[in-house]
Amino acid sequence: METQSETTPNGGSWAAVLAAGIGCAAIGLFTDLAEGSKFFSAALTLSKPVGNLSGKTTFGIACWLISWGVLHLRWSRRDLASPGKVEALTAALLLLAMIAVFPPFFELFSGG
């Protein structure tokens, strides 16, 4: 039987879970910004053949990696005994991301 000192902290794992939600929500936000603004659409176009999708995914992945790194540094040595808040926040971020990339929603911002 493992004692408390022998268990591995789970904070780093929960950091990865929350960072995934942050990255997904960022892609949703970039999608809505690109639909609502010609300026953002042009700014997110990193590759002309791909269009603004190149920036949405690139910057979304950057948000995911940065948030994962920051959260991992802060939580890697912690043991989240009750990670319910992290689970709830991640679920909310994933729900927001799914709504944000749903065409009937983001077309509300296209003005057309």
TINUPA-403216 format. One record per residue (C-alpha): y, z, x; residue number from 1. Coordinates in pm, 1 decimal. Example, Ala and Ser with C-alpha at 12.3 -4.5 7.8 and 13.67 -1.06 7.14 Angstrom:
BEGIN
[miti [-450.0, 780.0, 1230.0], 1]
[miti [-106.0, 714.0, 1367.0], 2]
This chain:
BEGIN
[miti [0.0, 0.0, 0.0], 1]
[miti [345.1, -92.3, 130.9], 2]
[miti [609.6, 169.1, 172.5], 3]
[miti [978.2, 102.2, 110.0], 4]
[miti [1043.7, 47.9, 481.8], 5]
[miti [776.3, -223.2, 501.6], 6]
[miti [910.3, -443.8, 221.8], 7]
[miti [1118.8, -748.4, 299.4], 8]
[miti [1468.5, -751.7, 147.1], 9]
[miti [1499.9, -1008.2, -130.8], 10]
[miti [1876.9, -1063.2, -110.1], 11]
[miti [1841.5, -1383.8, 88.5], 12]
[miti [1616.6, -1531.1, -179.0], 13]
[miti [1858.0, -1439.7, -454.8], 14]
[miti [2141.4, -1587.5, -249.1], 15]
[miti [1956.5, -1920.6, -252.2], 16]
[miti [1905.4, -1901.4, -630.0], 17]
[miti [2270.4, -1825.6, -705.8], 18]
[miti [2390.4, -2090.6, -458.9], 19]
[miti [2183.1, -2351.8, -643.6], 20]
[miti [2363.7, -2262.3, -965.0], 21]
[miti [2700.0, -2283.1, -788.3], 22]
[miti [2615.7, -2625.7, -644.9], 23]
[miti [2506.2, -2759.1, -984.1], 24]
[miti [2819.9, -2626.2, -1151.9], 25]
[miti [3031.3, -2786.6, -878.4], 26]
[miti [2874.8, -3127.3, -945.9], 27]
[miti [2949.8, -3078.8, -1315.2], 28]
[miti [3310.5, -2988.6, -1237.9], 29]
[miti [3353.2, -3289.8, -1009.1], 30]
[miti [3206.6, -3512.9, -1279.2], 31]
[miti [3458.6, -3390.0, -1535.2], 32]
[miti [3747.5, -3416.0, -1289.2], 33]
[miti [3652.2, -3773.6, -1202.3], 34]
[miti [3635.7, -3866.5, -1570.7], 35]
[miti [3967.2, -3702.0, -1652.7], 36]
[miti [4177.9, -3822.9, -1362.8], 37]
[miti [4207.5, -4156.2, -1185.9], 38]
[miti [4339.3, -3964.0, -884.2], 39]
[miti [4024.7, -3747.8, -861.4], 40]
[miti [3802.8, -4045.9, -927.6], 41]
[miti [3961.6, -4233.2, -638.5], 42]
[miti [3955.3, -3924.1, -415.0], 43]
[miti [3584.5, -3876.9, -483.0], 44]
[miti [3504.5, -4238.5, -394.9], 45]
[miti [3370.9, -4200.2, -42.6], 46]
[miti [3171.0, -4522.8, -58.9], 47]
[miti [3303.3, -4818.8, -260.7], 48]
[miti [2959.7, -4956.2, -359.8], 49]
[miti [2855.5, -4612.6, -489.3], 50]
[miti [3189.5, -4518.8, -644.0], 51]
[miti [3293.0, -4163.8, -721.5], 52]
[miti [2929.3, -4054.0, -742.2], 53]
[miti [2931.3, -4046.8, -362.3], 54]
[miti [3198.0, -3776.9, -360.5], 55]
[miti [3061.7, -3581.8, -656.6], 56]
[miti [2727.6, -3535.1, -486.7], 57]
[miti [2863.5, -3492.1, -133.7], 58]
[miti [3111.4, -3222.6, -232.0], 59]
[miti [2863.1, -3061.6, -471.8], 60]
[miti [2609.9, -3033.3, -190.4], 61]
[miti [2882.0, -2894.3, 36.1], 62]
[miti [2962.0, -2626.4, -224.9], 63]
[miti [2592.2, -2541.6, -249.7], 64]
[miti [2544.3, -2513.2, 126.8], 65]
[miti [2864.1, -2315.9, 187.1], 66]
[miti [2792.7, -2072.7, -96.1], 67]
[miti [2434.2, -2033.5, 21.2], 68]
[miti [2548.7, -1956.6, 373.9], 69]
[miti [2812.1, -1704.8, 265.2], 70]
[miti [2582.5, -1531.8, 15.7], 71]
[miti [2294.9, -1525.6, 263.1], 72]
[miti [2512.6, -1362.5, 528.3], 73]
[miti [2621.9, -1098.3, 277.8], 74]
[miti [2286.8, -1035.6, 106.9], 75]
[miti [2013.0, -1113.5, 359.1], 76]
[miti [1954.8, -749.1, 453.6], 77]
[miti [1988.8, -616.5, 97.9], 78]
[miti [1717.9, -553.1, -154.6], 79]
[miti [1834.6, -639.3, -504.0], 80]
[miti [1618.3, -401.7, -702.6], 81]
[miti [1756.7, -525.9, -1033.4], 82]
[miti [1876.4, -886.5, -994.5], 83]
[miti [1951.4, -932.5, -1365.0], 84]
[miti [2319.6, -1009.8, -1306.1], 85]
[miti [2231.8, -1278.6, -1050.9], 86]
[miti [1979.4, -1428.9, -1292.9], 87]
[miti [2230.0, -1427.5, -1579.0], 88]
[miti [2507.9, -1578.1, -1368.5], 89]
[miti [2277.4, -1848.4, -1234.2], 90]
[miti [2156.4, -1932.5, -1585.4], 91]
[miti [2517.0, -1953.5, -1708.7], 92]
[miti [2615.8, -2180.1, -1418.9], 93]
[miti [2318.3, -2408.5, -1482.3], 94]
[miti [2402.4, -2426.1, -1853.1], 95]
[miti [2765.2, -2509.9, -1774.2], 96]
[miti [2649.0, -2776.3, -1529.9], 97]
[miti [2421.3, -2938.1, -1788.3], 98]
[miti [2702.7, -2943.5, -2044.2], 99]
[miti [2952.1, -3079.0, -1790.0], 100]
[miti [2735.5, -3379.1, -1695.9], 101]
[miti [2634.7, -3456.8, -2056.1], 102]
[miti [2805.0, -3790.7, -2137.6], 103]
[miti [2937.1, -3695.2, -2483.1], 104]
[miti [3110.7, -3399.4, -2317.6], 105]
[miti [3260.8, -3563.6, -2009.4], 106]
[miti [3366.7, -3869.6, -2209.9], 107]
[miti [3607.2, -3637.1, -2392.3], 108]
[miti [3812.4, -3640.2, -2071.6], 109]
[miti [3802.5, -4016.7, -2012.8], 110]
[miti [4077.9, -4086.9, -2263.9], 111]
[miti [3904.0, -4399.1, -2382.2], 112]
